[in-house]
């Protein structure tokens, strides 16, 4: 395969992939349109069924009317025979023969309408059932699509939230560390200031002759003996 054939194959493959991507993205819209088309076809089928039912009823009434006429002329023929009027009976018989031929045709037509009606009824019922199942499946697909989109959005936000949370936690830890360092520095400064004040005060008292260098051992012993005897 030469290079141009390979390029052409790659282009066809890309077109197919693009077409499939478009079809996937528009799947729900396509399904909705197909369901609308099926609904319209079902409506037309029901209209056709209504027309056949009407024609079948007309044919049935025609059959009933012919049967009644044949029965009526049968009676006339019997009366003519009873009276011995062979000529009249023969004429009536010819009329009956014509009615019977017409009846046969109408019965065939009525049967044809009845058969067509039964077939179309079955087709309509089956189509309605299939369309109902398809609509239920589409509703399920739509609900699933909605849920999955919500899950995807939540997952995306959750991922971003985790990243933001980790960043916030890190910042919080850094602040805590800085605050602890500041607190330690403040404490050390306070301790240093307090120590400096005490040393300075002692020096001033000694310089003024108010405080001596501290109690001697003999003074301490005399104080303890006085405390004991008292």
C-alpha positions in Angstrom: 0.0 0.0 0.0 1.5 3.3 -1.1 1.6 6.4 1.1 -1.4 8.1 -0.5 -3.5 5.0 0.0 -2.5 4.9 3.6 -3.4 8.6 4.0 -6.8 7.9 2.4 -7.5 5.0 4.7 -6.5 7.2 7.7 -8.8 10.0 6.5 -11.7 7.5 6.2 -10.9 6.2 9.6 -10.9 9.7 11.0 -14.2 10.5 9.3 -15.8 7.3 10.7 -14.5 8.2 14.2 -15.8 11.7 13.9 -19.2 10.4 12.7 -19.4 8.0 15.6 -18.5 10.7 18.0 -21.2 12.9 16.6 -23.7 10.1 16.8 -22.7 9.3 20.4 -23.0 12.9 21.4 -26.4 13.2 19.7 -27.6 9.8 20.7 -30.4 11.0 23.0 -31.6 13.5 20.4 -31.6 10.9 17.7 -33.5 8.5 19.9 -36.1 11.2 20.6 -36.5 11.9 16.9 -36.8 8.2 16.1 -39.5 7.8 18.8 -41.4 10.8 17.3 -41.2 9.2 13.9 -42.5 5.9 15.4 -45.3 7.7 17.1 -46.3 9.3 13.8 -46.2 6.0 12.0 -48.3 4.5 14.7 -50.9 7.3 14.3 -51.0 6.6 10.6 -51.4 2.9 11.2 -54.3 3.6 13.6 -55.9 5.8 11.0 -55.6 3.0 8.4 -57.1 0.6 10.9 -60.0 2.9 11.4 -60.6 3.1 7.7 -60.5 -0.7 7.3 -62.9 -1.2 10.3 -65.3 1.3 8.7 -65.2 -0.6 5.3 -65.6 -3.9 7.1 -68.7 -2.7 8.9 -70.2 -1.5 5.6 -69.5 -4.8 4.0 -71.0 -6.7 7.0 -74.1 -4.6 6.7 -74.3 -5.3 3.0 -74.0 -9.0 3.6 -76.8 -8.8 6.2 -78.9 -6.9 3.8 -78.4 -9.4 1.0 -79.0 -12.3 3.3 -82.3 -10.7 4.4 -83.3 -10.1 0.7 -82.5 -13.7 -0.2 -84.6 -14.9 2.7 -87.4 -12.6 1.6 -87.3 -13.8 -2.0 -87.1 -17.4 -0.9 -90.5 -16.8 0.7 -91.9 -15.3 -2.4 -90.7 -18.2 -4.5 -92.3 -20.7 -2.1 -95.6 -18.8 -2.3 -95.4 -18.8 -6.1 -94.9 -22.6 -6.1 -97.7 -23.1 -3.7 -100.0 -21.2 -6.1 -98.7 -23.3 -9.0 -97.2 -20.2 -10.8 -94.1 -21.8 -12.2 -93.2 -18.8 -14.4 -93.2 -16.4 -11.4 -91.3 -18.9 -9.3 -88.7 -19.1 -12.0 -88.3 -15.4 -12.2 -88.0 -15.1 -8.4 -85.4 -17.9 -8.5 -83.3 -15.9 -11.0 -83.5 -12.9 -8.7 -82.3 -15.1 -5.8 -79.4 -16.4 -7.9 -78.3 -12.8 -8.6 -78.6 -11.9 -4.9 -76.6 -15.0 -3.9 -73.8 -14.1 -6.4 -73.7 -10.6 -5.1 -73.7 -12.0 -1.5 -70.7 -14.2 -2.3 -68.8 -11.2 -3.5 -69.7 -9.1 -0.5 -68.9 -12.0 1.9 -65.4 -12.3 0.3 -64.9 -8.6 0.6 -66.0 -8.6 4.2 -63.7 -11.5 5.0 -60.8 -9.6 3.4 -61.5 -6.6 5.5 -61.9 -8.7 8.6 -58.5 -10.4 7.9 -56.8 -7.1 7.2 -58.3 -5.6 10.4 -57.1 -8.5 12.5 -53.6 -8.3 11.1 -53.4 -4.5 11.5 -54.7 -4.7 15.0 -52.0 -7.2 15.9 -49.4 -4.9 14.3 -50.7 -1.9 16.1 -50.7 -3.6 19.5 -47.2 -5.0 18.9 -45.9 -1.6 17.8 -47.5 0.1 20.8 -45.9 -2.4 23.1 -42.5 -2.1 21.4 -42.7 1.7 21.4 -43.7 1.7 25.1 -40.6 -0.4 26.0 -38.4 1.8 23.9 -39.7 5.0 25.6 -39.1 3.3 29.0 -35.5 2.5 27.9 -34.9 6.0 26.7 -36.3 7.4 30.0 -33.9 5.1 31.8 -31.0 6.1 29.6 -31.8 9.8 30.1 -32.0 9.4 33.9 -28.7 7.4 33.9 -27.1 10.1 31.7 -28.3 12.8 34.1 -27.0 10.9 37.1 -23.7 10.2 35.5 -23.2 13.8 34.5 -23.9 14.9 38.0 -21.5 12.2 39.3 -18.9 13.5 36.9 -19.4 17.1 38.0 -19.2 16.1 41.7 -16.1 14.0 41.1 -14.5 16.9 39.3 -15.4 19.3 42.0 -14.4 16.8 44.7 -11.0 16.4 43.0 -10.5 20.1 42.9 -11.8 20.4 46.4 -9.3 17.9 47.6 -6.5 19.8 45.9 -7.7 23.1 47.4 -8.1 21.4 50.8 -4.6 20.0 50.7 -3.3 23.5 49.9 -5.4 25.1 52.7 -4.1 22.4 55.2 -0.5 23.1 54.2 -1.1 26.8 54.6 -2.7 26.3 58.0 0.2 24.2 59.1 2.7 26.9 58.0 0.7 29.5 59.9 0.6 27.3 63.0 4.4 26.9 62.8 5.0 30.6 62.4 2.7 31.4 65.4 4.5 28.8 67.5 7.8 30.4 66.6 6.5 33.8 67.5 5.1 32.6 70.8 8.4 31.1 71.7 10.2 34.3 70.9 7.7 36.3 73.0 8.2 34.0 75.9 12.0 34.1 75.6 11.9 37.9 75.4 9.7 38.1 78.5 11.9 35.8 80.5 15.0 37.8 79.5 13.4 41.1 80.4 12.3 39.7 83.8 15.8 38.4 84.6 17.4 41.7 83.7 15.0 43.6 85.9 15.7 41.4 88.9 19.5 41.7 88.6 19.3 45.4 88.2 17.1 45.8 91.2 19.4 43.7 93.4 22.4 45.7 92.3 20.6 48.9 93.2 19.6 47.7 96.6 23.1 46.6 97.4 24.6 49.8 96.2 22.2 51.7 98.5 23.2 49.5 101.5 19.6 48.3 101.9 20.3 44.7 101.2 23.4 42.8 102.3 25.2 40.0 100.6 22.8 37.4 102.1 22.3 35.6 105.4 25.4 33.9 107.0 25.5 30.4 108.4 25.6 31.6 112.1 22.6 33.8 111.6 20.6 30.9 110.2 21.6 28.6 113.1 20.6 31.2 115.7 17.2 31.7 114.0 16.6 28.0 114.0 17.5 27.6 117.8 15.2 30.5 118.6 12.4 29.0 116.7 12.9 25.6 118.5 13.0 27.1 122.1 10.0 29.3 121.4 
